[in-house]
Structures are given as structure tokens and as C-alpha cells.
């Protein structure tokens, strides 16, 4: 009994000591200053390929330098540069059964710059019929690698028009893929006797960059832990009451603020056994391309865990001092984090929105695909968040105290993984 009492007392003392450190080293006013800067109007909503994201990148680089981080091994500075191919449609004509389809009922998604189909045997005709799950079907087409003529039921007119509007701005891919081509046609077309497709587009290589810094490990430098969040957002969108800047304060300036703050925290402690990598991902909003590229630059078998931080600006559905973890059941990552929070008021919960498929909708998915225990930590009530992807997602709608509390909880809960004491179970790699 005495031994048990002594052990509990030591645990309480240790937790209290860590709590004191984290409260002292992670200050709310400093957290507030970082997110204020990242979500300011002069960042122009941080859209990919804009001056706004360049300004955000420069600010994050300055914060890494201030924290004392060093570039990722092999990089000369904090920028991890790569390029993407943007293909823009110049002309898309579709004829079905001798009838020309109206332009507003057609769009193409392809890396090719020219298509000429006439009843091609290698083109698969598919129907996205009423009652099907549009998102599931659409993603299966995108991943298929095939040439497809896809007939979309009028039930999905609103989704179709949104996708068409996006396609007119150009489709982005991480490689020029002439083999895959998807042509979508809206309307009821039950008996396809013949079809013709004529498409012309232009392709251009555009620069992108993740911002990556690290703190080398002291005793286990070959093992790494990643803390990440995306710094891009939507940029300038359709005005609402005169406001056209989608500031992305919660999505995901809050997560990027956490990454910067945790970098400063762990550099001050300077006792990490494992190497810590801090990465602000680009291009999440247009396809998670930043994290997909990053995943190719590290050895996934040496990455022990990834903390992806996404939208922590408001209290979760579980109340204050709480957050949820996507894919909680896929590894013991969440269990480890909660164990390290014993004696505190904060609690991590499993993702309460499984129907939203959040595990695959953020940058953790790129690392999880290669077997890393990679999970997203969030507090957003995504099912009722009226500011999500609107001009209303600005600093005035956020609770900086909630952001600070969540960052402190991540700092405390990650200490076992950072110190080398805890190693989460791997997650199954996605089959290619």
C-alpha cells in the first residue's frame, strides 16, 4: 500500500511539474500573436500559387529560425521545393448519339493536353446514378487511372456545377498523367450508341513548397516524430457583405500556430530523444499534395508517429479541455496520448464524425498510407460549423484559450513518444 501511495504521489508530482513547464513555456499571448499574423487580411487567405501563401511561408520560416530549428537533412533551408502540373481546359466538346452536349454540362479532369475519342474501346462509360454516394464514386474514378466518360445523374447538378467551376480554374496533379482522363457529362443518357470527345488544354509546371524544420534527436536520432498542419487556405472567394478574403483562421492557421508553438516549446526543453520534424504543409486544400510529396522524402519505417493538427480554434462537442483524434481505432496512438495526460483535465476522444471520413481528409492520410501511425487532432464541430470554408473563418470567431489549451495538451501527451518511452503501433499500409 505504501509503495502504491508513493508511486501515485510521484506521478502526481511529475504531472504537476510537466504542467508547470508547459504553462510557463506555452503562453496564450504568444499563441494569439502567431495566429493573428497568419490569419490577417494581408495574407490574402493563403491560397496556393498566390503572393499570400508566399508571405505566409516567409513568416513561418522566420518563426522556425527564431525557434532555433535546423533544415531537414538534405535541404539547404526550411523550404522543401517541388512542382505540380496545372492543366487548364481550353476546349471541351462532347457529342452523344449525334447530339452536342451543352458546354455547361461538361467538364474534363486530365493531365493530357489533347483528347480525341470516337467510340474508343479503351474508354470506359460509367454512370453515376441517382442514389449513389457521389463522393465515394468520384474518388474511385480519380484513383482508377483509367480513361472514362462519366454520365452524372441530374440529382447531382449542384455538386457537378461546383466541380466544373473548380475545373475551369485548372486541375492540379503531382505528375503529368496522359493516361488518365475523366470526362463528366451531366444529364440522363440511358442508351449510348455513339460518342465523340474533343478536348484541348494547356499544361504548366508551378512551384510549391512545404516549410520544414527539425530538432535532431539526442539518443535516437534515426527515429523521428512529425508535427504538422497545413498553412494554405482558399484565398479570395465570392464576396459576402463586402468581404472576399477567406482568412482560414481555424482552417488551418490554428494548426500551423500549434506546429510553430510546439517547435519553440521542444527547442526550449532540448531533451528530445527522437528527432522532431515540424512541417507546414502546402496545397492541402487542393488535394493534400504537400503532404503527399513530403511522404516521399522520409523513410516511413523510421517515422514513429505523426501529430497532424487541424482546426483547434473552438471547443469540441465534448466541451472545454477536449479534442478528438481521427482513426483512433487504427493504432494505440490515442491511448498513449491519454495515458500521458493522467492527472490533467484534458481528454482525447475518438472521432465523433465517422460519416465525414475525416481520417482521409487531411494531411495525416499521406503518412498513414505508408504505414505511419498518423492521426489528426481536432476540436472542430464539422457538422455544424457555419464558418468552415467561408469568409467568416476569421480570428474573431475563435477562442485563443481553447487553442492554447489544446497545444499544451499535445505537448504533454506527446512527451512519451518524443522521449522514446512510447512507440505507437503501426497502421496498415494502403495497397497500391
C-alpha positions in Angstrom: 0.0 0.0 0.0 2.8 2.4 0.9 4.6 1.7 -2.4 1.3 2.4 -4.3 0.8 5.7 -2.4 4.4 6.7 -3.1 4.1 5.8 -6.8 0.9 7.8 -7.1 2.5 10.8 -5.3 5.4 10.6 -7.7 3.1 10.5 -10.7 1.2 13.5 -9.4 4.4 15.4 -8.8 5.7 14.6 -12.2 2.4 15.6 -13.9 2.4 18.8 -11.9 6.0 19.6 -12.8 5.3 19.0 -16.5 2.1 21.0 -16.2 4.0 23.9 -14.7 6.6 23.7 -17.5 4.0 23.7 -20.3 2.0 26.6 -18.8 5.2 28.6 -18.5 6.6 27.8 -21.9 3.4 27.9 -23.9 1.9 31.3 -23.3 -1.6 32.3 -24.6 -0.5 35.8 -25.7 2.3 34.4 -27.9 -0.1 31.8 -29.4 -2.5 34.6 -30.1 0.1 36.7 -31.9 1.1 33.9 -34.2 -2.5 33.1 -35.3 -3.3 36.7 -35.6 -0.5 37.1 -38.1 -1.2 34.0 -40.1 -4.9 34.8 -40.4 -4.6 38.5 -41.2 -6.1 40.1 -44.3 -2.6 40.8 -45.7 -2.1 37.1 -46.1 -5.0 37.2 -48.6 -6.3 33.8 -47.5 -3.1 32.0 -48.2 -4.3 30.3 -51.4 -1.8 28.0 -53.3 0.2 29.8 -56.0 -0.6 33.3 -54.7 1.5 36.1 -53.1 -0.4 35.5 -49.9 1.0 32.0 -49.4 4.5 33.3 -50.1 4.1 35.8 -47.4 2.8 33.1 -45.0 5.8 30.9 -45.9 8.2 33.7 -45.1 6.6 34.3 -41.8 6.7 30.6 -40.8 10.4 30.4 -41.9 11.1 33.4 -39.6 9.4 31.6 -36.7 11.4 28.4 -37.3 14.6 30.5 -37.4 13.6 32.3 -34.2 12.9 28.9 -32.5 16.4 27.6 -33.4 15.3 24.8 -35.8 17.6 23.5 -38.5 16.6 22.4 -42.0 15.6 18.9 -42.7 18.6 16.7 -43.6 19.3 17.2 -47.3 17.6 20.6 -47.5 19.7 23.9 -47.7 16.9 25.8 -45.9 13.4 25.4 -44.5 11.8 25.2 -47.9 11.0 21.8 -49.4 10.5 22.7 -53.0 8.7 20.7 -55.6 6.5 21.3 -58.6 3.0 20.5 -59.7 1.4 20.3 -63.1 -1.7 22.5 -63.6 -3.7 21.6 -66.7 -6.3 24.1 -67.8 -9.1 23.3 -70.3 -9.2 25.4 -73.5 -12.0 23.5 -75.2 -14.2 20.5 -74.3 -16.7 19.2 -76.8 -18.9 16.1 -76.2 -21.3 14.6 -78.7 -23.5 11.7 -77.6 -25.7 9.8 -80.1 -25.2 12.6 -82.6 -26.3 15.4 -80.2 -23.9 18.1 -78.9 -23.9 18.4 -75.1 -24.2 22.0 -73.8 -20.9 23.4 -72.5 -22.3 24.0 -69.0 -23.0 20.2 -68.7 -19.4 19.1 -69.5 -16.0 19.2 -67.9 -12.8 17.2 -68.1 -10.2 16.2 -65.5 -7.0 15.1 -67.1 -3.3 15.7 -67.3 -3.3 15.4 -71.1 -3.4 18.4 -73.3 -5.4 16.8 -76.1 -8.1 14.1 -76.3 -9.9 12.8 -79.4 -12.3 10.0 -78.6 -14.7 8.4 -81.1 -16.4 5.3 -79.6 -12.9 4.3 -78.2 -12.8 0.7 -76.9 -10.3 1.8 -74.2 -12.7 4.4 -72.9 -15.0 3.1 -70.1 -18.5 4.5 -70.0 -19.8 4.8 -66.4 -23.0 6.1 -64.8 -23.0 8.0 -61.6 -26.7 7.2 -61.0 -29.2 8.6 -58.5 -28.9 7.2 -55.0 -25.2 6.5 -55.2 -22.6 8.2 -52.9 -21.2 10.9 -55.1 -18.0 11.4 -53.1 -17.2 7.7 -53.0 -17.9 7.2 -56.7 -16.0 10.3 -57.7 -12.9 9.3 -55.6 -12.9 5.9 -57.2 -12.9 7.4 -60.6 -10.0 9.7 -59.7 -7.9 6.8 -58.3 -8.7 4.5 -61.2 -6.1 5.7 -63.6 -8.5 5.0 -66.5 -10.0 6.8 -69.4 -13.7 7.3 -68.6 -16.8 9.0 -69.9 -18.9 9.5 -66.8 -22.6 10.2 -67.1 -23.8 12.1 -64.0 -27.5 12.0 -62.9 -29.2 15.4 -62.7 -29.7 14.7 -58.9 -26.1 15.8 -58.5 -26.4 19.0 -60.5 -25.2 21.3 -57.7 -22.1 19.2 -57.0 -21.4 18.8 -60.7 -21.5 22.6 -61.2 -19.2 23.2 -58.2 -16.7 20.7 -59.6 -17.0 22.2 -63.1 -16.3 25.7 -61.7 -13.2 24.4 -60.0 -12.0 22.5 -63.1 -12.2 25.7 -65.2 -9.5 27.2 -62.9 -7.3 24.2 -63.8 -6.8 20.8 -62.4 -3.6 20.1 -60.3 -1.7 16.8 -60.3 1.7 15.8 -58.9 2.7 14.4 -62.2 1.7 14.9 -65.8 -0.6 11.9 -66.4 -1.6 11.5 -70.1 -3.0 8.0 -69.4 -5.9 9.1 -67.1 -8.7 11.2 -68.5 -12.1 11.7 -67.0 -14.8 13.5 -68.9 -18.0 14.2 -66.9 -21.4 14.8 -68.6 -24.5 15.9 -66.7 -27.8 14.5 -67.8 -29.9 11.4 -68.5 -28.2 9.3 -71.2 -29.6 5.8 -71.0 -28.8 4.3 -74.4 -25.3 5.2 -75.6 -24.9 4.2 -79.2 -22.0 6.6 -80.1 -19.9 9.3 -78.5 -17.2 11.8 -79.6 -15.0 13.8 -77.2 -12.7 16.6 -78.3 -10.6 18.2 -75.7 -7.7 20.7 -75.8 -5.8 22.0 -72.8 -2.6 23.6 -71.7 -0.2 22.3 -69.0 2.2 24.3 -66.9 4.7 23.5 -64.1 4.1 25.5 -61.0 6.3 25.8 -57.8 5.1 24.7 -54.4 6.9 24.4 -51.0 6.4 22.9 -47.6 8.1 24.6 -44.8 10.1 22.1 -42.8 12.4 22.4 -39.8 13.7 19.9 -37.2 15.3 19.3 -33.9 17.8 16.4 -34.1 17.3 13.6 -31.6 19.7 13.3 -28.7 19.8 9.5 -28.3 17.6 8.1 -31.1 18.2 10.5 -34.0 17.3 7.9 -36.6 13.7 7.7 -35.3 11.5 10.7 -36.0 8.2 12.2 -34.8 6.3 14.6 -37.1 4.2 17.6 -36.0 2.3 19.0 -39.0 -0.5 21.2 -40.2 -1.4 22.9 -43.5 -0.8 26.6 -44.0 -2.7 27.0 -47.2 -6.3 28.0 -47.5 -8.8 29.2 -50.1 -7.6 32.7 -50.8 -10.0 35.3 -52.3 -13.5 33.9 -52.9 -17.0 35.2 -53.7 -17.7 38.3 -51.6 -20.2 38.2 -48.7 -21.2 41.6 -47.3 -18.1 43.1 -48.9 -15.7 40.6 -47.5 -13.9 38.3 -50.0 -10.9 37.1 -48.0 -11.2 33.5 -46.7 -8.8 34.0 -43.9 -8.7 30.4 -42.8 -8.1 31.3 -39.1 -9.3 27.9 -37.9 -8.6 26.0 -41.1 -5.7 25.8 -40.6 -3.9 28.8 -39.2 -4.8 27.3 -35.8 -3.0 24.1 -36.6 0.0 25.9 -38.1 0.2 28.0 -34.9 0.3 24.8 -32.9 3.2 23.5 -35.0 5.2 26.7 -34.6 4.4 26.8 -30.8 5.4 23.2 -30.3 8.6 23.7 -32.2 9.5 26.6 -29.8 8.5 24.5 -26.8 10.5 21.4 -27.6 13.5 23.5 -28.6 13.5 25.2 -25.2 13.3 21.8 -23.5 16.0 20.5 -25.8 15.8 17.0 -24.4 14.1 15.0 -27.2 15.5 11.5 -27.7 13.9 11.2 -31.1 14.3 13.7 -34.0 11.4 16.1 -34.2 10.2 17.3 -37.6 7.9 20.3 -37.8 6.2 20.8 -41.1 3.7 23.3 -42.5 2.2 21.6 -45.5 1.1 23.4 -48.7 -1.7 22.5 -51.1 -3.9 20.6 -48.6 -7.0 22.3 -49.8 -6.5 21.3 -53.4 -5.6 17.6 -52.8 -3.1 17.1 -49.9 -0.2 17.5 -52.4 2.2 19.0 -49.9 2.0 16.0 -47.5 2.0 13.6 -50.4 5.3 15.0 -51.6 6.7 15.1 -48.0 5.8 11.4 -47.5 8.2 10.6 -50.4 11.1 12.4 -48.8 11.2 10.5 -45.5 11.7 6.8 -44.6 8.2 6.0 -43.3 9.6 3.0 -41.3 11.7 5.4 -39.2 8.8 7.7 -38.5 7.4 6.7 -35.2 4.3 8.9 -35.2 2.7 11.9 -36.8 0.6 14.5 -35.0 -1.4 16.3 -37.6 -3.2 19.3 -36.1 -6.3 20.6 -37.9 -8.8 23.2 -36.7 -8.5 23.6 -32.9 -9.9 27.1 -32.7 -13.2 26.3 -30.9 -14.4 24.0 -28.2 -15.2 20.5 -29.3 -18.6 18.8 -28.9 -17.3 17.2 -25.8 -16.7 20.6 -24.1 -13.7 22.5 -23.0 -10.4 20.7 -22.4 -11.1 18.1 -25.0 -10.2 17.2 -28.6 -10.8 14.2 -30.9 -8.4 12.0 -32.8 -9.3 10.7 -36.2 -8.7 7.0 -36.8 -8.5 6.4 -33.1 -9.1 2.7 -33.5 -6.4 2.2 -36.1 -3.5 2.3 -33.6 -2.8 2.9 -29.9 -1.7 6.5 -30.6 -4.7 8.0 -28.8 -4.4 5.6 -25.9 -0.8 6.6 -25.4 -1.6 10.3 -25.5 -4.4 9.9 -23.0 -2.1 8.0 -20.6 0.4 10.9 -20.7 -2.5 13.2 -19.7 -3.3 11.4 -16.5 -3.8 13.9 -13.7 -4.9 16.7 -16.1 -8.4 17.9 -17.0 -7.8 17.4 -20.7 -9.2 14.3 -22.6 -8.8 13.0 -26.1 -11.9 11.2 -27.7 -12.4 9.1 -30.8 -13.6 10.9 -33.9 -17.3 11.6 -33.3 -17.9 12.2 -37.1 -17.1 8.9 -38.8 -19.6 9.7 -41.6 -17.4 12.7 -42.6 -14.4 10.4 -43.4 -12.1 12.9 -41.7 -9.2 10.5 -41.4 -8.6 10.7 -45.2 -9.5 14.4 -45.5 -6.3 15.9 -44.0 -2.5 15.5 -44.3 -2.2 12.6 -41.9 -3.6 10.4 -44.7 -0.5 10.8 -46.8 1.7 9.4 -44.0 -0.8 6.8 -42.8 -0.9 5.4 -46.4 2.8 4.4 -45.9 2.2 2.8 -42.5 2.9 5.6 -40.1 0.7 6.0 -37.0 -0.5 9.3 -38.4 -3.6 10.9 -36.9 -5.3 14.3 -36.9 -6.1 16.1 -33.7 -9.1 18.5 -34.0 -11.8 20.2 -32.0 -14.0 21.4 -34.9 -17.7 20.6 -34.8 -17.6 20.0 -38.5 -21.3 19.0 -38.7 -22.5 22.4 -37.6 -19.5 24.7 -38.3 -21.1 27.6 -40.2 -17.8 29.3 -40.8 -16.0 26.3 -42.5 -14.7 27.3 -45.9 -16.3 30.8 -45.8 -15.1 34.4 -45.3 -16.4 34.0 -41.7 -13.5 31.8 -40.7 -11.5 34.7 -39.1 -9.8 35.3 -35.8 -12.9 36.9 -34.2 -14.7 33.6 -34.3 -12.0 31.7 -32.5 -11.2 31.0 -28.8 -7.5 31.5 -28.3 -7.7 30.0 -24.9 -9.0 26.8 -26.5 -6.2 26.8 -29.0 -3.6 27.3 -26.2 -5.1 24.5 -24.0 -5.1 22.1 -26.9 -1.5 22.9 -27.8 -0.5 22.4 -24.1 -2.3 19.0 -24.1 -0.5 17.9 -27.3 2.8 19.0 -25.7 2.1 16.9 -22.5 0.6 13.9 -24.3 3.4 13.6 -26.8 6.3 13.6 -24.3 6.4 9.8 -24.1 6.7 9.4 -27.8 9.2 12.2 -28.0 11.4 10.8 -25.2 11.4 7.3 -26.8 9.4 5.7 -23.9 6.3 5.1 -26.1 6.1 3.7 -29.6 2.6 3.6 -31.2 1.6 0.5 -33.2 1.9 0.8 -37.0 -1.1 1.2 -39.2 -1.6 -1.0 -42.3 -0.2 0.5 -45.4 -2.7 1.3 -48.2 -2.5 -1.2 -51.1 -1.4 0.4 -54.3 
